[in-house]
Amino acid sequence: MFRRTLVAAGLALGVAATLPAPAAAQGSLNMLCAPGADWCEAIAAAFQRDTGIRVAMTRKSSGEILAQLTAEAQNPRTDIWFGGSAETHITAAERNLLQPYTSPNMAGLHDWAIRAHRLSGERCVGVSSGAIGITWNRELMQRRNLPLPRSWDDLLNPDYRNEVQLPNPNSSGTAYTIIAGLIQLWDEDRAFAYLRRLHANVNAYTRSGAAPMQAVARGETALAVSFNMEVATMQQAGFPIEIHYPAEGTSYEVACMSIVRGARNLPQARRFYDWYLTPAAMDIGPRVNQWHVPAHRQATPDPRIPDLSRINLIEYDFAKFGESETRRRILARWDREIGSLPR
């Protein structure tokens, strides 16, 4: 648990890892992957190299993955779902889209990763974490003489009109985490009143949760709201992007991994599940400039991985906001009260 308790490309990317297997082919694995494409490709390639199992990987946002698994419920084409917020996995578990599995490698995980396993009825496990912050392009803010935001309330400043970019919660798990966090920080009516006021400053609602942060890094927009690990990736790549955590408090995610109910390649899916819950597999992320907090206690520490213990995190209720009805109601309200507003 943290304190009190407990991505890069937005386009779908079909990837078949092509590194040679160390032995004869051991079957295949179909994976949907929610984090940045570089990380997804790296773990797919490493797993194939280590096991000889051929991996067909597609990168999508977590909301899109949930929609695909729902559509394919009677004829699953996916074996393993990697990444995306615990709430989205819990929603999928409630819809009977996932199957239980308890890995023998879970003993080394942080409590927050194991808690996700328990909350989901053993249908997902935490693999990483990160917190939501307000991000900005340092050079653009200076050039436009804009004040630096320190709170959620600061983002309502009229000086930021058309300067803020946010993701769309219908496709982005990041967006859902942001909205659910605001609801828990205040209450639902106040959170939606805030989002309606903020709309005047928003220039776009993107399909991918990482897209606003990438736009900030490239200087296409001044401000965004994003996960800190994705900002760290852009900072290490040399982009002039900064992050600050809202003074009122902020939400965080536990990203999970699940096996799809009816998986055609179940032994291979379980093998991937076990393989990833090791320090060696979790150390792949930093090697491809991905700075998520790893779930394994013995993963290699690195100062570039954000320290969540220094952030004012809310007490996030993953069980409540992973409920299908809660999710449906929040998304419908967002469509009705925010998504339908004129640009």
N, C-alpha and C positions, 0 to 999 in steps of 0.2 A: 504494500500500500504506500502511497505517496502522502507525506505530511499527515493528513488526518485519516484518510482511508484510501482505501480505495473502497508529388509527388510529382514526378516531373511531367511527363507528356500526357496530354488529355485525349489524344486520338487512340483508338483501339489499335493495338499492334500485335499482329500474329507472329509468333516467334517459334521456330523449332530449333532447339539447341543442336549444334552440329559438331561439338568436340568429340573426338574418338572415345569410345568406351574402353575401359581397361580390360574388359573380357567380353564374352559373347553377349549379345543383346539380351536384356532381362525383362522385356516387355515395354510397355509405354505408359505415359501419364499425361492426362489432359488437365491443364492448370489455368485458372483465371486468377490474375494478379492485380492488386489495387495500388501498390506503391509506385514509385518512379520506375520508368522502363529500364534504366540502367541496372537497378537493383534486381528487378524481376528477371532480366536476362542473365545476370551474374549467378543468381541462385539456381536457375534452371540449368545453366551450363555446368555448374559445379556438381549438382546432383547427378546429372547424366555422366559426368566424368567419374564420380565416385562409385556409382552403382551399375552403370551400363544400361539404365532405364532411359528410353527415349522420351524427351519432354516436348510436348506441344503447348506453348504458353501464349496466352492472349492477355494484354494489359487493358483494363477498363476501370472506371471509377466504381466505387463500392455500390452506389445506388444502381448503376447499370448492371453490375453483377447480380444483385438481388433480383432485378427485373428479369434477367436472363434465366436464372435458376428457377424462378417462379413459372416462367413460360415453358421451361423444359421439364417441369416436375414429373410428368408421366413418361418421359424418355430422356433421362439425363445424359448430357454429352460431356459433362465436366466431372473430374474426379476430386480435385483439391482446389480449395479457395484460399488464397494467401493474401493477408492484409485486409484493410478496411476496418472500421470501428466496431467495437464489441456490440454496440446497439444494433447494427445492421445484421451481424451474425445471429444475435438473439432473436431478432425478427424472423430470420430465415429458419431458425430452430423451431420457433413457435408455429411456423407454417409447415413443419415436418419436411423441410428441404435438406436437412443435415442429419447425419447419423452419429451416435455416440462413439467416442473412442477415448481411451485413457492410455497415454503413452508411458512406457517405463522410464522415459527420460524427464518426466515432469518434476522429479524431486529437486532438481537444481534450479527451479524457476522462482522468481520473485512472487510474493503473495498475491500481487495484483493480477499476475498472469493466471495463477491457479484459481483465483476468485472468478475470473471470467469463465473458466471451465465449469465451475460449480453453478454459476448463475444461468448458464446455457443448458443445463441438464447434461453436461459432459459432451456437448456438441461443438464446442470451440475451445481454443486455448489462446491466451495472450502471447504475442510474439514480440511486441515493441510498444513504446509509448512516446507521447509528445504533447506539448501544451499549445493552446491558441494564444496568439499575440497580434498586436497591431504592427504592421510593417510599412516601411516607406523607403523611397529612393532618396538617399542623402543628397545627391547632386541636384535632383529635380526640386526637392523641397527648398534648397538654398536659392536656386535660380528663380523660383516663383515666390520667394520670400514668404513661405508658409510656416506657421507655427508647428512645433512638434507635438503630436497627441500623446497624452499620458493616461487617458481614461476612455471608457466607452462614451461618456458624455462629450469628450473633446471631439469625437468624430462627427458630431452634429454641427460643428462650426460652419457657418455659411461660407467661409473662405475655402472650404473643401468641395464646393459644388462641382459635380462632374469629375472629381479627383479620386473617388474611392471605387474600387472594384471588389465584388464579392462573388462567391460561387452560388449556384442554384441548388437548393436542397433536394430537388427531385432526382438529380443525378449524382450529387456530391455528398459523400459522407462527412467531409469537412464542414460543409454548410450546415448539415443537420446537427453536428456537434456544437457549432457556434450558436445556433438558435436554441437548442436544448439547454445549453449553458446559460444563456440569457434568461430563459424561463426559470431555471433553478436559482439564478442569482437574484432575481426579482420575483415576478410571477408571470403567468402567461399573457394576461392583458397588458401589463406594463411592457413586457418584451416586444409584443407586436406593435404597441404604440411607438416604441423606440424605433423599430424597423421601418415603420411608415415615415417617421421623421427623417431617418437616415437615407431613405430612398431618394430624396432630393439631391444628395451628394453622390449617388451611385451612378456610374457611367455604363456598367454592364454586370449581368449575372451570368457567370461562365458555367459551362458544363462540368469542368474539372475543378477540383478543389485546389490544385496546384497552379492553375492558370493565372489567377490574380497575382499571386506572388511572383510568378515568372514575368508578368507584364510590368510589375513594379521594378524588378531587377533590370529589365531592358529599357526602362524609362518611358514606357507607353502609358503609364498611369502613376500618380504620385503615391497612392495609399492602397492598402489591402488588409484583409484579416486572414491569417494563415497559421499553420503549425510551425513551431519553432525549428523542428529538425529540417524542414524543407528550406527555411530561410538560411540555416547553417550551411546547407548544400550550396546555395547560391553565393553566400559569403566566401566559402572556400574556393569557389570558381572565380572569384575576383570581382563580383558585381557589387555596386555601391548600395547595398540594401541593409537596413537596420530593423530591429524589432524591439518593442517595449510591451510589457505585460500590463493590462489595464489595472488601474489602482483599485477598482471595485472588486476585482477577482476575475478569474477566467476558468474556462473549462479545459479538459484534456481528454485524450483518447487512450484506450487500450486497443491496439490493433490486434486482430485475431487470425487464426488459421482454422479451417474446418474441412471435414470430409463430406462430400455430397452424398445424400441418401440415394442408393441405387447406382453408385459409382461402378462403372464397367471394369475399372482396374483397381479394385479395392486393395489387394496386397501392395501394389506399388504406391497407392495413396497413403497407406499406413506407414510404409517405409519412408516416404518423404516427410511425413509428420514427425516420425522418430528422428530422422536425420536433421531436420531443422532445429529441433529442441536440444541442440548441443552448442557449446561455446564456439567450436570451429565454424559452424554454419552461420552463427550470428555475427561472427567477425568479418563476414563477407561484405556487409553493408558499408562500413567505413572505407574499405578498399576501393569502393566505387563511389565515394563521396556522398554517402547516405548516413546521416547522423541521428538516427532514431535511438531512443533508450532501449537497449536489448533486454529481453525477458530473462535471460539466463544470468545467474549471479556470478558465474565465472567467465563471462565474456570479457574481452580485453578492455580495460578502461581507457578513455581518451578524453582530454580536456575539451575537445570540440563537440562532444555529445552534451546537449543541454542538461543542466542540473535542475531537475524538477523540484528538488527540496527547497530551492530559493525562490519559488514562484508562489503567489497567493492563489492556490487552486481551490475551487469550490468542491463541495462533497457531491460528486457526480453520481446520480442514480442510474446506473446502467440497466438495471432490470426494468425500471419503469419506462425509460425512454427507448428500450428495445422492444417493448410490447407493440404488436402489429397495429392495434387500435390507436394507441398513442401516436405512433408514427403516422398512420393514415390521417388522423385528425390534424396534426401539426402541419403536414404537407398540404392538406386541403385548405387550411386556414392561410398558409403562406400564399398559395395560388390565388385565393380569393382576395386577400387584403394587401399583398405586396406584389406578387407576380403580375397582377392585372392592372397595376397602376400605370398611367401614361409615362412615357419617357420624355 
